[in-house]
Amino acid sequence: MFQRTIDDFKESAGSAMRLTCLALVAAFAAFVTIVFLCAAAFVFVYQNYGLIEACLSGAAIFSLITLIAVVTLVIRRKAAKKRAAQQAKAATQNFLADPMVVAAGLQLARAVGVKKLIPILAVGGLALGLFARGRHRDDGTDNGE
């Protein structure tokens, strides 16, 4: 039983390693291709317009690539933060919808009594609200401030 699990793990690890090596080779080949294309563009502009224009056009192209990369990075970071916040919210909602949690809450209410439990829940709700509000400010996601 354990041998099959170990063999499956070895096979998946080997497959992942082969795919990673193949991706590295492809990335290196793409890098070399881009270098030669940039060199060809530089030589073309140098022969037709001159050295200064060739250097400026190369700088402009790489500045544009850098700007696109930075904008993409910022957009992906915002999307990741939004996704993480939604997952945290969904995890909290799933926790409260769990039948075991509801059953434990009902047993607690029976054991302690509803009259004694109401002040405890009020204080807990207040603390939870203050905690959530403080975390909201610390994340920098508050658009109103």
Sine and cosine of phi, psi and omega as CSV:
sin_phi,cos_phi,sin_psi,cos_psi,sin_omega,cos_omega
0.00,0.00,-0.76,0.65,0.00,-1.00
-0.94,0.34,-0.52,0.85,-0.01,-1.00
-0.90,0.44,-0.63,0.77,0.02,-1.00
-0.91,0.41,-0.65,0.76,0.04,-1.00
-0.89,0.45,-0.68,0.74,0.01,-1.00
-0.91,0.41,-0.67,0.74,0.03,-1.00
-0.90,0.44,-0.65,0.76,0.05,-1.00
-0.89,0.46,-0.66,0.75,0.02,-1.00
-0.90,0.44,-0.69,0.73,0.02,-1.00
-0.88,0.47,-0.67,0.74,-0.01,-1.00
-0.91,0.42,-0.68,0.73,0.00,-1.00
-0.93,0.35,-0.59,0.81,0.04,-1.00
-0.92,0.39,-0.65,0.76,0.04,-1.00
-0.91,0.42,-0.66,0.75,0.04,-1.00
-0.90,0.44,-0.68,0.73,0.02,-1.00
-0.90,0.44,-0.62,0.78,0.01,-1.00
-0.92,0.40,-0.67,0.74,0.03,-1.00
-0.90,0.44,-0.68,0.73,0.02,-1.00
-0.90,0.43,-0.62,0.79,0.03,-1.00
-0.90,0.43,-0.69,0.72,0.03,-1.00
-0.89,0.45,-0.66,0.75,0.03,-1.00
-0.90,0.43,-0.64,0.77,0.04,-1.00
-0.91,0.42,-0.63,0.78,0.04,-1.00
-0.90,0.43,-0.67,0.74,0.03,-1.00
-0.89,0.45,-0.68,0.73,0.02,-1.00
-0.90,0.43,-0.65,0.76,0.02,-1.00
-0.91,0.42,-0.65,0.76,0.03,-1.00
-0.91,0.42,-0.67,0.74,0.02,-1.00
-0.90,0.44,-0.64,0.77,0.04,-1.00
-0.91,0.42,-0.64,0.77,0.03,-1.00
-0.88,0.47,-0.72,0.69,0.00,-1.00
-0.90,0.45,-0.64,0.77,0.03,-1.00
-0.88,0.48,-0.71,0.71,0.01,-1.00
-0.89,0.45,-0.63,0.78,0.02,-1.00
-0.88,0.47,-0.71,0.71,0.01,-1.00
-0.93,0.38,-0.61,0.80,0.05,-1.00
-0.90,0.43,-0.65,0.76,0.05,-1.00
-0.91,0.42,-0.65,0.76,0.03,-1.00
-0.90,0.44,-0.67,0.74,0.02,-1.00
-0.90,0.44,-0.67,0.74,0.03,-1.00
-0.90,0.44,-0.65,0.76,0.02,-1.00
-0.88,0.48,-0.73,0.68,-0.02,-1.00
-0.90,0.43,-0.65,0.76,0.01,-1.00
-0.88,0.48,-0.75,0.66,-0.01,-1.00
-0.92,0.39,-0.60,0.80,0.02,-1.00
-0.88,0.47,-0.69,0.73,-0.02,-1.00
-0.94,0.34,-0.54,0.84,-0.07,-1.00
-1.00,-0.04,-0.52,0.85,-0.13,-0.99
-0.84,-0.54,-0.52,0.86,0.00,-1.00
0.79,-0.61,0.11,-0.99,-0.10,-0.99
-0.93,0.36,-0.72,0.69,-0.05,-1.00
-0.89,0.45,-0.69,0.73,0.01,-1.00
-0.90,0.43,-0.60,0.80,0.02,-1.00
-0.91,0.42,-0.69,0.72,0.03,-1.00
-0.91,0.42,-0.68,0.73,0.01,-1.00
-0.91,0.41,-0.62,0.78,0.02,-1.00
-0.93,0.38,-0.62,0.78,0.08,-1.00
-0.89,0.45,-0.68,0.74,0.03,-1.00
-0.90,0.43,-0.63,0.78,0.01,-1.00
-0.91,0.43,-0.68,0.74,0.00,-1.00
-0.89,0.45,-0.72,0.69,-0.02,-1.00
-0.94,0.34,-0.51,0.86,0.10,-1.00
-0.91,0.41,-0.65,0.76,0.04,-1.00
-0.90,0.43,-0.68,0.73,0.04,-1.00
-0.89,0.46,-0.67,0.74,0.03,-1.00
-0.90,0.44,-0.68,0.73,0.02,-1.00
-0.88,0.47,-0.68,0.73,0.04,-1.00
-0.89,0.46,-0.66,0.75,0.00,-1.00
-0.91,0.42,-0.66,0.75,0.00,-1.00
-0.91,0.41,-0.69,0.72,0.02,-1.00
-0.89,0.46,-0.68,0.74,0.04,-1.00
-0.88,0.47,-0.67,0.74,0.02,-1.00
-0.89,0.46,-0.69,0.73,0.01,-1.00
-0.90,0.44,-0.68,0.73,0.01,-1.00
-0.90,0.44,-0.68,0.73,0.01,-1.00
-0.91,0.40,-0.61,0.79,0.04,-1.00
-0.90,0.43,-0.68,0.74,0.03,-1.00
-0.89,0.45,-0.67,0.74,0.02,-1.00
-0.90,0.43,-0.62,0.78,0.02,-1.00
-0.92,0.40,-0.65,0.76,0.04,-1.00
-0.90,0.44,-0.67,0.74,0.00,-1.00
-0.90,0.43,-0.67,0.74,0.02,-1.00
-0.91,0.42,-0.65,0.76,0.02,-1.00
-0.91,0.42,-0.64,0.77,0.03,-1.00
-0.91,0.41,-0.64,0.77,0.03,-1.00
-0.92,0.40,-0.62,0.78,0.03,-1.00
-0.92,0.38,-0.63,0.78,0.04,-1.00
-0.91,0.42,-0.65,0.76,0.02,-1.00
-0.91,0.41,-0.67,0.74,0.01,-1.00
-0.91,0.41,-0.60,0.80,0.02,-1.00
-0.91,0.42,-0.63,0.78,0.04,-1.00
-0.91,0.40,-0.69,0.72,0.01,-1.00
-0.91,0.41,-0.63,0.78,0.03,-1.00
-0.91,0.40,-0.58,0.81,0.02,-1.00
-0.89,0.45,-0.69,0.72,-0.02,-1.00
-0.96,0.29,-0.37,0.93,0.01,-1.00
-1.00,0.01,-0.05,1.00,-0.02,-1.00
-0.93,0.36,0.79,-0.62,-0.01,-1.00
-0.88,0.47,-0.51,0.86,0.02,-1.00
-0.92,0.39,-0.62,0.78,0.02,-1.00
-0.92,0.38,-0.67,0.74,0.02,-1.00
-0.90,0.44,-0.68,0.73,0.02,-1.00
-0.90,0.44,-0.66,0.75,0.03,-1.00
-0.90,0.43,-0.63,0.77,0.04,-1.00
-0.89,0.45,-0.66,0.75,0.03,-1.00
-0.91,0.42,-0.65,0.76,0.05,-1.00
-0.90,0.43,-0.64,0.77,0.04,-1.00
-0.90,0.44,-0.67,0.75,0.02,-1.00
-0.90,0.44,-0.63,0.78,0.04,-1.00
-0.92,0.39,-0.67,0.74,-0.07,-1.00
-0.94,0.34,-0.70,0.72,-0.07,-1.00
-1.00,0.09,-0.64,0.77,-0.07,-1.00
0.96,-0.27,0.62,-0.79,-0.09,-1.00
-0.92,0.40,-0.63,0.78,-0.04,-1.00
-0.90,0.43,-0.57,0.82,0.02,-1.00
-0.99,0.14,-0.43,0.90,-0.08,-1.00
-0.98,0.18,-0.46,0.89,-0.05,-1.00
-0.88,0.48,-0.74,0.67,0.04,-1.00
-0.90,0.44,-0.58,0.81,0.02,-1.00
-0.91,0.42,-0.69,0.73,0.03,-1.00
-0.91,0.41,-0.59,0.80,0.02,-1.00
-0.90,0.44,-0.71,0.70,0.02,-1.00
-0.92,0.40,-0.65,0.76,0.03,-1.00
-0.90,0.43,-0.66,0.75,0.04,-1.00
-0.90,0.43,-0.64,0.77,0.04,-1.00
-0.90,0.44,-0.71,0.70,0.02,-1.00
-0.89,0.45,-0.66,0.75,0.02,-1.00
-0.90,0.43,-0.65,0.76,0.04,-1.00
-0.89,0.45,-0.68,0.73,0.03,-1.00
-0.92,0.40,-0.63,0.78,0.02,-1.00
-0.91,0.42,-0.70,0.71,0.00,-1.00
-0.91,0.42,-0.63,0.78,0.02,-1.00
-0.91,0.41,-0.64,0.77,0.04,-1.00
-0.92,0.40,-0.65,0.76,0.04,-1.00
-0.92,0.39,-0.58,0.81,0.00,-1.00
-0.89,0.45,-0.64,0.77,0.02,-1.00
-0.95,0.32,-0.62,0.78,-0.04,-1.00
-0.93,0.38,-0.51,0.86,-0.03,-1.00
-0.95,0.32,-0.35,0.94,-0.03,-1.00
0.98,0.18,0.24,0.97,-0.04,-1.00
-1.00,-0.06,0.04,1.00,-0.02,-1.00
-0.98,0.19,0.92,-0.40,-0.07,-1.00
-0.99,0.12,-0.29,0.96,-0.07,-1.00
-0.99,0.14,-0.19,0.98,-0.07,-1.00
-0.92,-0.39,0.00,0.00,0.00,0.00
